[in-house]
Amino acid sequence: MAVQVQAEPKARSAGSLATAGAACGLIGLFLFGVVLGPMAFVLGLLAANRLEPGQPGRGNAITAIVLGVVDVFAFFTMLG
């Protein structure tokens, strides 16, 4: 009989933050990068601070941070 271990609520909510941040960053590449980029960056930072290295969702948090920076950089590059 296999025992299922559920993630802690803190880790689960942090994983959701990371996923939301990554989604904002990805959508921000095409639409509203100046708004969604900072949102992705902040959500990624919040998730990364709550997750331990190696925990599920950590990769999404890093992806959100990177995409947030890329969104803002792309916006200002196209503006200028």
MODELLER restraints for C-alpha pairs under 7 A, 6 or more apart:
rsr = mdl.restraints
at = mdl.atoms
rsr.add(forms.Gaussian(group=physical.xy_distance, feature=features.Distance(at['CA:11:A'], at['CA:51:A']), mean=6.27, stdev=0.5))
rsr.add(forms.Gaussian(group=physical.xy_distance, feature=features.Distance(at['CA:14:A'], at['CA:47:A']), mean=4.70, stdev=0.5))
rsr.add(forms.Gaussian(group=physical.xy_distance, feature=features.Distance(at['CA:14:A'], at['CA:50:A']), mean=6.09, stdev=0.5))
rsr.add(forms.Gaussian(group=physical.xy_distance, feature=features.Distance(at['CA:14:A'], at['CA:51:A']), mean=6.61, stdev=0.5))
rsr.add(forms.Gaussian(group=physical.xy_distance, feature=features.Distance(at['CA:15:A'], at['CA:47:A']), mean=6.67, stdev=0.5))
rsr.add(forms.Gaussian(group=physical.xy_distance, feature=features.Distance(at['CA:15:A'], at['CA:57:A']), mean=4.67, stdev=0.5))
rsr.add(forms.Gaussian(group=physical.xy_distance, feature=features.Distance(at['CA:17:A'], at['CA:43:A']), mean=5.73, stdev=0.5))
rsr.add(forms.Gaussian(group=physical.xy_distance, feature=features.Distance(at['CA:17:A'], at['CA:44:A']), mean=6.99, stdev=0.5))
rsr.add(forms.Gaussian(group=physical.xy_distance, feature=features.Distance(at['CA:17:A'], at['CA:47:A']), mean=5.64, stdev=0.5))
rsr.add(forms.Gaussian(group=physical.xy_distance, feature=features.Distance(at['CA:18:A'], at['CA:43:A']), mean=6.32, stdev=0.5))
rsr.add(forms.Gaussian(group=physical.xy_distance, feature=features.Distance(at['CA:18:A'], at['CA:44:A']), mean=5.38, stdev=0.5))
rsr.add(forms.Gaussian(group=physical.xy_distance, feature=features.Distance(at['CA:18:A'], at['CA:47:A']), mean=5.34, stdev=0.5))
rsr.add(forms.Gaussian(group=physical.xy_distance, feature=features.Distance(at['CA:18:A'], at['CA:57:A']), mean=6.14, stdev=0.5))
rsr.add(forms.Gaussian(group=physical.xy_distance, feature=features.Distance(at['CA:18:A'], at['CA:60:A']), mean=5.15, stdev=0.5))
rsr.add(forms.Gaussian(group=physical.xy_distance, feature=features.Distance(at['CA:18:A'], at['CA:61:A']), mean=4.39, stdev=0.5))
rsr.add(forms.Gaussian(group=physical.xy_distance, feature=features.Distance(at['CA:18:A'], at['CA:64:A']), mean=6.68, stdev=0.5))
rsr.add(forms.Gaussian(group=physical.xy_distance, feature=features.Distance(at['CA:19:A'], at['CA:60:A']), mean=5.81, stdev=0.5))
rsr.add(forms.Gaussian(group=physical.xy_distance, feature=features.Distance(at['CA:21:A'], at['CA:39:A']), mean=6.84, stdev=0.5))
rsr.add(forms.Gaussian(group=physical.xy_distance, feature=features.Distance(at['CA:21:A'], at['CA:40:A']), mean=4.12, stdev=0.5))
rsr.add(forms.Gaussian(group=physical.xy_distance, feature=features.Distance(at['CA:21:A'], at['CA:41:A']), mean=6.95, stdev=0.5))
rsr.add(forms.Gaussian(group=physical.xy_distance, feature=features.Distance(at['CA:21:A'], at['CA:43:A']), mean=5.02, stdev=0.5))
rsr.add(forms.Gaussian(group=physical.xy_distance, feature=features.Distance(at['CA:21:A'], at['CA:44:A']), mean=5.50, stdev=0.5))
rsr.add(forms.Gaussian(group=physical.xy_distance, feature=features.Distance(at['CA:21:A'], at['CA:61:A']), mean=6.98, stdev=0.5))
rsr.add(forms.Gaussian(group=physical.xy_distance, feature=features.Distance(at['CA:21:A'], at['CA:64:A']), mean=4.88, stdev=0.5))
rsr.add(forms.Gaussian(group=physical.xy_distance, feature=features.Distance(at['CA:22:A'], at['CA:40:A']), mean=6.29, stdev=0.5))
rsr.add(forms.Gaussian(group=physical.xy_distance, feature=features.Distance(at['CA:22:A'], at['CA:60:A']), mean=5.93, stdev=0.5))
rsr.add(forms.Gaussian(group=physical.xy_distance, feature=features.Distance(at['CA:22:A'], at['CA:61:A']), mean=6.93, stdev=0.5))
rsr.add(forms.Gaussian(group=physical.xy_distance, feature=features.Distance(at['CA:22:A'], at['CA:63:A']), mean=5.90, stdev=0.5))
rsr.add(forms.Gaussian(group=physical.xy_distance, feature=features.Distance(at['CA:22:A'], at['CA:64:A']), mean=4.11, stdev=0.5))
rsr.add(forms.Gaussian(group=physical.xy_distance, feature=features.Distance(at['CA:24:A'], at['CA:36:A']), mean=5.42, stdev=0.5))
rsr.add(forms.Gaussian(group=physical.xy_distance, feature=features.Distance(at['CA:24:A'], at['CA:37:A']), mean=6.97, stdev=0.5))
rsr.add(forms.Gaussian(group=physical.xy_distance, feature=features.Distance(at['CA:24:A'], at['CA:39:A']), mean=6.91, stdev=0.5))
rsr.add(forms.Gaussian(group=physical.xy_distance, feature=features.Distance(at['CA:24:A'], at['CA:40:A']), mean=5.29, stdev=0.5))
rsr.add(forms.Gaussian(group=physical.xy_distance, feature=features.Distance(at['CA:25:A'], at['CA:36:A']), mean=6.24, stdev=0.5))
rsr.add(forms.Gaussian(group=physical.xy_distance, feature=features.Distance(at['CA:25:A'], at['CA:37:A']), mean=5.61, stdev=0.5))
rsr.add(forms.Gaussian(group=physical.xy_distance, feature=features.Distance(at['CA:25:A'], at['CA:40:A']), mean=5.11, stdev=0.5))
rsr.add(forms.Gaussian(group=physical.xy_distance, feature=features.Distance(at['CA:25:A'], at['CA:64:A']), mean=5.73, stdev=0.5))
rsr.add(forms.Gaussian(group=physical.xy_distance, feature=features.Distance(at['CA:25:A'], at['CA:67:A']), mean=4.81, stdev=0.5))
rsr.add(forms.Gaussian(group=physical.xy_distance, feature=features.Distance(at['CA:25:A'], at['CA:68:A']), mean=5.24, stdev=0.5))
rsr.add(forms.Gaussian(group=physical.xy_distance, feature=features.Distance(at['CA:25:A'], at['CA:71:A']), mean=6.82, stdev=0.5))
rsr.add(forms.Gaussian(group=physical.xy_distance, feature=features.Distance(at['CA:26:A'], at['CA:67:A']), mean=6.70, stdev=0.5))
rsr.add(forms.Gaussian(group=physical.xy_distance, feature=features.Distance(at['CA:28:A'], at['CA:36:A']), mean=5.11, stdev=0.5))
rsr.add(forms.Gaussian(group=physical.xy_distance, feature=features.Distance(at['CA:28:A'], at['CA:37:A']), mean=5.88, stdev=0.5))
rsr.add(forms.Gaussian(group=physical.xy_distance, feature=features.Distance(at['CA:28:A'], at['CA:71:A']), mean=5.97, stdev=0.5))
rsr.add(forms.Gaussian(group=physical.xy_distance, feature=features.Distance(at['CA:29:A'], at['CA:71:A']), mean=5.54, stdev=0.5))
rsr.add(forms.Gaussian(group=physical.xy_distance, feature=features.Distance(at['CA:33:A'], at['CA:71:A']), mean=4.95, stdev=0.5))
rsr.add(forms.Gaussian(group=physical.xy_distance, feature=features.Distance(at['CA:33:A'], at['CA:72:A']), mean=6.07, stdev=0.5))
rsr.add(forms.Gaussian(group=physical.xy_distance, feature=features.Distance(at['CA:33:A'], at['CA:75:A']), mean=6.20, stdev=0.5))
rsr.add(forms.Gaussian(group=physical.xy_distance, feature=features.Distance(at['CA:34:A'], at['CA:71:A']), mean=6.71, stdev=0.5))
rsr.add(forms.Gaussian(group=physical.xy_distance, feature=features.Distance(at['CA:34:A'], at['CA:72:A']), mean=5.43, stdev=0.5))
rsr.add(forms.Gaussian(group=physical.xy_distance, feature=features.Distance(at['CA:34:A'], at['CA:75:A']), mean=6.17, stdev=0.5))
rsr.add(forms.Gaussian(group=physical.xy_distance, feature=features.Distance(at['CA:37:A'], at['CA:67:A']), mean=6.91, stdev=0.5))
rsr.add(forms.Gaussian(group=physical.xy_distance, feature=features.Distance(at['CA:37:A'], at['CA:68:A']), mean=3.92, stdev=0.5))
rsr.add(forms.Gaussian(group=physical.xy_distance, feature=features.Distance(at['CA:37:A'], at['CA:69:A']), mean=6.46, stdev=0.5))
rsr.add(forms.Gaussian(group=physical.xy_distance, feature=features.Distance(at['CA:37:A'], at['CA:71:A']), mean=4.91, stdev=0.5))
rsr.add(forms.Gaussian(group=physical.xy_distance, feature=features.Distance(at['CA:37:A'], at['CA:72:A']), mean=5.56, stdev=0.5))
rsr.add(forms.Gaussian(group=physical.xy_distance, feature=features.Distance(at['CA:38:A'], at['CA:68:A']), mean=5.63, stdev=0.5))
rsr.add(forms.Gaussian(group=physical.xy_distance, feature=features.Distance(at['CA:40:A'], at['CA:64:A']), mean=5.21, stdev=0.5))
rsr.add(forms.Gaussian(group=physical.xy_distance, feature=features.Distance(at['CA:40:A'], at['CA:65:A']), mean=6.28, stdev=0.5))
rsr.add(forms.Gaussian(group=physical.xy_distance, feature=features.Distance(at['CA:40:A'], at['CA:68:A']), mean=4.94, stdev=0.5))
rsr.add(forms.Gaussian(group=physical.xy_distance, feature=features.Distance(at['CA:41:A'], at['CA:64:A']), mean=5.86, stdev=0.5))
rsr.add(forms.Gaussian(group=physical.xy_distance, feature=features.Distance(at['CA:41:A'], at['CA:65:A']), mean=4.36, stdev=0.5))
rsr.add(forms.Gaussian(group=physical.xy_distance, feature=features.Distance(at['CA:41:A'], at['CA:68:A']), mean=4.57, stdev=0.5))
rsr.add(forms.Gaussian(group=physical.xy_distance, feature=features.Distance(at['CA:41:A'], at['CA:69:A']), mean=6.75, stdev=0.5))
rsr.add(forms.Gaussian(group=physical.xy_distance, feature=features.Distance(at['CA:44:A'], at['CA:61:A']), mean=4.33, stdev=0.5))
rsr.add(forms.Gaussian(group=physical.xy_distance, feature=features.Distance(at['CA:44:A'], at['CA:62:A']), mean=6.30, stdev=0.5))
rsr.add(forms.Gaussian(group=physical.xy_distance, feature=features.Distance(at['CA:44:A'], at['CA:64:A']), mean=4.89, stdev=0.5))
rsr.add(forms.Gaussian(group=physical.xy_distance, feature=features.Distance(at['CA:44:A'], at['CA:65:A']), mean=5.01, stdev=0.5))
rsr.add(forms.Gaussian(group=physical.xy_distance, feature=features.Distance(at['CA:45:A'], at['CA:61:A']), mean=6.87, stdev=0.5))
rsr.add(forms.Gaussian(group=physical.xy_distance, feature=features.Distance(at['CA:45:A'], at['CA:65:A']), mean=6.57, stdev=0.5))
rsr.add(forms.Gaussian(group=physical.xy_distance, feature=features.Distance(at['CA:47:A'], at['CA:61:A']), mean=5.76, stdev=0.5))
rsr.add(forms.Gaussian(group=physical.xy_distance, feature=features.Distance(at['CA:48:A'], at['CA:58:A']), mean=6.12, stdev=0.5))
rsr.add(forms.Gaussian(group=physical.xy_distance, feature=features.Distance(at['CA:48:A'], at['CA:61:A']), mean=5.47, stdev=0.5))
rsr.add(forms.Gaussian(group=physical.xy_distance, feature=features.Distance(at['CA:51:A'], at['CA:58:A']), mean=6.30, stdev=0.5))
